[in-house]
Amino acid sequence: MYRWEITRAVLAQRLLAVVRADSYDRAAVLAETLVSAGVTGLEISLTTPFALEAVTTLTLELGDDAVVGAGTVLDGEAARAAVDAGARFLVSPGLEPEVIRTGHRYGVPVFPGVATPTEMVRALELGADALGLFPASGHSPRWLADVRAALPQAPLLPTGGVTVESAPEWIAAGAVACGMGSALTEGDRATVFERVDDLLRRLAEAAPPGAG
């Protein structure tokens, strides 16, 4: 798949599930639960123990059921290791050009973290495939809408502090998707299934007319 095809697949549901856990086993359980609930985009944070092994295993086991990528990718070395592990996309909390260059060198889309319009423009100049607004808790959907009035070409992906309640507001303001972690996975399996099903429906309804 080309980078743009992977990017479209990751963001298709307007939801990117972030798996950040204190153990490999816990990450595997969370990932399996989310995919079984219907989520198709998974970001495995490299802060998770044995995260690269989790990326490899999940990529092989899930096949076409989900697109698995690596998150918290801080430098070129981590980017290359994640690609070698099978990550289909890379997410970074900051704007590190070498992460973008490394991902693109191997045909992998990269979503760097940005917090200001200046960083957004710089990320676009570097060829970023989507822009992770991080942390989203420091901004608001209204702020994002104001920024997109000036930068309508910026594909913004708020993450870090996005809640089940606020996610549709971000989408309505023009975000291409929302990154969400523990807000998705709290509770038992049945609760997660119900939450994901309801959220995916509300995200689709919140998308502006003509949104992809």
N, C-alpha and C positions, 0 to 999 in steps of 0.2 A: 504494500500500500504506500502511496505517496504521503508526504507530510500532511497535506491539506485533507486527505481522506481520513487519516488517523485523527487529526484535530476535530473534524466533523463528527466522527464516531464517538470521541471522548465527550464532546459537549452536546450530543444529540438530545439527551434528556434534560438539559439545562441543570444538571446536577453532577458534581464530581465528589465521590465519597472518599474522604481522607481516613486512612487506617493508620493510627499511631497508637502503639501498644507497648507494654512493658516486657513482652516476651514474644518469641516466634509463635508459640502455640496460640496465644491470645489473638495475635494478628490474623492467623489462619482462620480461627473461629469467626472473628468479625467479618473477614472478607467473604467467607462462605455464606454467612447469614445475609449480608448485603446483596450478594449476587442472587441468592435464592429468593430474596424479597423483590428482585427485579432491577437492581442497579447494574448498569453496564459500564461505568467508568470508575476505576479504582486507583487511588494514589497511595502507594505504600511509603510512609515516611522513613527516611534513612536513619532517623533517631530510634527506630525500633530495633531491638537486638536481632541480628541475623536477617536484616531487612532484605539484603540482596538475595539470600537463599529463598526468602518468601516470594520475592518477585519471580524468580526462576520457577519455583514450584507452582505458583498460581497461574503464571502464563501458560505452562504446560497443561495443567489440570483444567483450566477454564476454557482454553481454546477460543472459539468465537463467541462464547457467552459473555465475555467482558473484555475490556481493554485495560491492561494493567500497566501502570507507570510508576516512576519513583519520585518521591517528594523530598523536600529539604536537601536538594542537591546544591552544594555550596561552591564547588570549583570544578575545573576541567577533569581532574582525576576521578572525582566522584561521578561525574557525568559519564565518563568512559566506562567505569566499573558498572554503572547502572545499565548502560546500553549492552555491555557484555553479558549481564545477568538476564537480559531479555526485556528490559523496560521498553514500552512502546511510546512513552512520552516522558518528559522531565519537567518537574516543577521546582522552582527555587523561591525562597523568601525574599531574595534581593535581586538586583540587576547586575549579574556578573557576565560580561561578554564572552568569556571562555566557555561557560556552560552552554550558551547559545551556539557558539561556533562548533563545539564538540558534538552536541546533539545533531545539528544540521549536517555535519560532516558524514554522519552515519544514517541520515534520513529520518531522524527522530524529532518530532516537534518539541518546542520548549516554551513553557509558560513562566517567565520570570516575574518576580515580585516588584511591584511599583507602588508608590504612595503619593506621587505628585504628577501634575500634567507634564512637567519637565522630564521626569523619568519615563512617562508614557511615550512621549515623542522619541526619546532616546531609544527605548526598547523597540519601537516600530522601526526606527532607522537601522537597528541591529538585526531586524528580521524576525522578531518574536512572533510566535504563532497565535498567542493569546496573552493577555496581561493579567497577572494575578494581583488584584488590589489587596494588599496585605499591610497591616491587619485591617480587615473591614470594620472592626469595632471602633476604629478611629475616625470613621466617616459615616455617611448616611446615604440612603437611596436618593434623597434630594440632591446631595452633593454630586453623586455619580451622574444624575440627570443633567446637572449644570455643566459638568465636565464634558459630557457627550454632546452637548449643544455646540461646543467648540471643537471637539475631537470625535465626530460621529464615526470615524473609521477605526476607533480604538475598541478592540474586542475585550471588554473588561470582565474579569472573573473574580468577584469578591470572595475572600476566604479569611478565616480567622475571626470568630465571633458571630458568624451568620447563624441565625436560629431558624427553627421550623416556621415560626411566625413571621420573621422578617424576610425570608428567602423569596417569597412571591413579590414583595415590594421591590427588592433588588432587580428582579427580572422585569417587572413593570417599568422600572426606571431606565432599562436598557442594557443590563448586564446580560452577557451571553450564557452564563451559567453561574452557579454558586458552589463553592467548595465547602463541605460540611463534614465534621468528624463526630465527636461524641454526641452532638445534638441529634444525630441519626441513630446511634447505636445504644442509647440508654434503654434499659428495660429488658424484658425477656424476648424470646424469638417472635412470639405472636405480636407483641407490641411493636417491634421493629417492622414487621411485615405490614401492619396496619398503618404505621407512620409513613413508611416509604410510599405505599400505594396512594395515600391521601396527598402527600407532598408532590409526587410526580403529576398528579391530576391538577393540583393548584398551580404548579409552575407552568404547565401547558396553558392553562386558562389565563395566566398573568402576562404571557408573552404579547408584546405589541403586535397589531395587525401587520402581516407581511414578514414577521420574524421567521428565520429559518428553523 
